Each structure stands twice: as C-alpha cells, then as structure tokens.
Amino acid sequence: MEKKLFGKLKDGREVYSYTLQSGDCIAKIMDYGATILSLQPFGNEHIIGGYDVLESYEIDGSNQGSTIGRVANRIEDAEFVMDGAIYMLPANNNGHCLHGGVGFKRKIWDVLEYSDTTILLSCFSPDGDDGFPGDLVTRVRYTLDGSTIIIGYEAVPGSKTPIALTNHSYFNLNGFKADISNHEVMIYANNYTEVNSALIPTGNRPDVSGTPFDLRTYKRLGDLFSENFHGFDHNMILCPEIFTEFKNSRVGLVASVRNEDMIMNVYTDQPGVQFYTANFLKGKPDFRGDIQRIPHGALCIEAQTEPNSVKRGECFYDAGEVYTQTTVYEIIKR
C-alpha cells in the first residue's frame, strides 16, 4: 500500500490517500470522507468519478465517492420525531435534509489498519452532530479482491439514534470518455418508491411493469431518456427472493450494469438501491483530467434503506446495538 499526502484542507489539516492493489486492479481511498477516489480495473481508465486536487472535494456538492451518514437520502422537512422529541436537521435540499446534512463526507476519518488490499477507517460523530442525537462510532472497511471492491460498514451508537449508511460513488464504465447512454442496466426490483417534485416519497410503491422503472431485464439507458423522462433518482425496492449470493455470503446480486467492455455487478444486504443517473450533475469542479461534469455523465447505485424511512420510525438503533451493512461492486471483463 502507498500512503500519500493528497492535500491540506483550508484549516491546515492534512488529508491522505491510500492505494490498494489486487492483481491489475487499483483503487485509491481518501481519509477525508472515507472516500473512494478512484477505481481502475484491469489497468484501464478510471470508472469512478473524482478530482485531481483536494480543493475540489471541499467545494464539491455531489458527494463524489464519499461515505454518507448518519442517514442517507432525504428526510422530509429536515426533522424527525424520536420517543416524543423533535430533532431538527440541516435543511440542505429544498427545505429537506439530504444525506445527513454536512454528514460524514466532511470528516477526516482515522485509519485503523491497512494493507495492500484492505483499509479500515473510523470516525466519531458526537451527540448533536448535524442535529442527530447520541454519539456514534462508525467504521468502514474497503477490501479489493481482484477487480471487486467490497465495502463493509459497522456503526455503534452510544444512545438511540437513526443510522442508514451508503457510498456515493459515480460510475462510468466508459472511463468518462462518453456519457452513460450506452450503459445497459438491470435491477431486480418489482416496485419502486414514488416521489413528488421535491423527490420526497409519496407513500406509494408502484409496480414497475409498463414504466421506465422496469429494469428486470437489461435496458439501454439512452433508449429510456426522453423529454418526458429525464432520468432516474429513485429508490428501487429489491426482491431478495431472487438474489444470487456473492461467494456464499449473505449479500445478494441486486443490480448489473454493462457496456461493450465490462459488467459491473452490485451485491448488497440492503432492502433498496437509489438508482441515480446524475441528472443534476454539471458545473465546476471538473473531474480529473479536466473532464466536464454533465447530466448523465455517470450513474450511482447506492445500497440503502428507503428514503424518508426515519419519518416512519424505521432505522433506529439503541445504545450498543450494532448496525452492519455490506455492499460489493464486482467488475468483470466481457
């Protein structure tokens, strides 16, 4: 493993990158945000979006590659009730809370252990952090196994609090040389979470049949985008009864993305994935290599719980109760 100074934050704190290598696959992890900086399978181009310099991550509003917490996705009206008390959160997205507010992406995580193929990072979130109650210790382990990256999460609260973590990497199997219109996507979901214009769940979970959300067989994204359908930013409700396990583990195959050169299989133990086709990705900073950020320039498959589930009293963990999650991105040559 190579540890390297990636840069200094505006307050002078140092941020480091760590290089993992397994065979001809290379991944780089940054301690700022426990972020996946890059992933290069088979010695090819980068297939995860990222920036050349730390300053771009400081001003980035798209959560490139970061670990998201305490609660991923949107919480309506930036508040929730727990045991009769109201907790106010940052209203950072049209009056709602998105990805926990400032969240874990702005923290420098401690590196507890690392080797050529794995790194374990930890962060402490104190009581009241972004308005959330209770102390929380979170650990994320990245393991590179050939061209497969395995993400294991563990979080333990000091007192009752909601927890729902994910990773927000932006993938482009073309190496960002073209948009994702040629990507074919399959997601094992019979239903999706309907949202309103502010992307807050309505409470309905329609059947995907006869809609662009029917991705139960491979669909080419360029054939789905239109003037009336600008792209996906929706939770897909997964069908665990048809999962194929990853190497006899408890995580199952839930989605697959492919282009002419490679396939990316996604495995998880979560009930849903937020499928996002970067509809709002644009403007500065540019990606590494001066590549412009554009709508449909990448896609995200974020394994997580359903958006706004905290408002329904879900995702709460008592003191000492351990939250775990595993998500796997497996890259295969075609």
Number of C-alpha atoms within 10 A of each C-alpha: 14 12 14 12 11 17 15 14 14 10 6 8 9 14 18 17 20 23 22 24 23 19 13 12 20 22 25 18 24 26 26 25 24 31 26 26 24 24 27 19 25 16 12 14 16 21 19 24 25 25 19 15 14 18 14 16 24 13 11 14 11 15 20 24 25 26 26 27 23 25 28 28 28 25 26 23 18 22 18 20 13 15 7 7 8 10 15 16 22 21 18 15 17 12 13 20 25 25 26 28 25 18 21 27 26 17 16 21 23 15 19 11 11 19 14 14 19 23 21 21 22 20 20 18 20 16 16 13 19 19 16 24 19 18 18 24 14 23 20 23 20 23 23 24 16 18 23 21 22 18 20 16 20 16 23 21 26 17 15 20 22 23 24 27 27 27 24 25 25 25 26 25 28 22 16 22 11 13 19 24 17 17 21 20 20 19 26 22 23 18 19 22 22 16 17 9 7 12 18 19 21 12 11 11 16 14 15 18 12 7 10 15 22 20 21 15 12 16 20 19 18 15 11 16 15 9 6 7 9 15 21 20 18 22 28 30 25 22 16 18 8 12 18 15 15 16 8 8 12 13 21 24 23 29 24 22 23 25 18 12 10 15 19 21 21 25 25 28 22 23 16 26 27 25 20 20 24 23 16 16 16 15 10 13 20 18 18 16 10 10 15 16 20 16 18 24 25 28 26 22 27 25 29 24 25 25 26 25 19 23 15 9 13 14 17 16 18 15 14 13 14 12 19 18 19 21 24 24 20 21 23 16 12 9
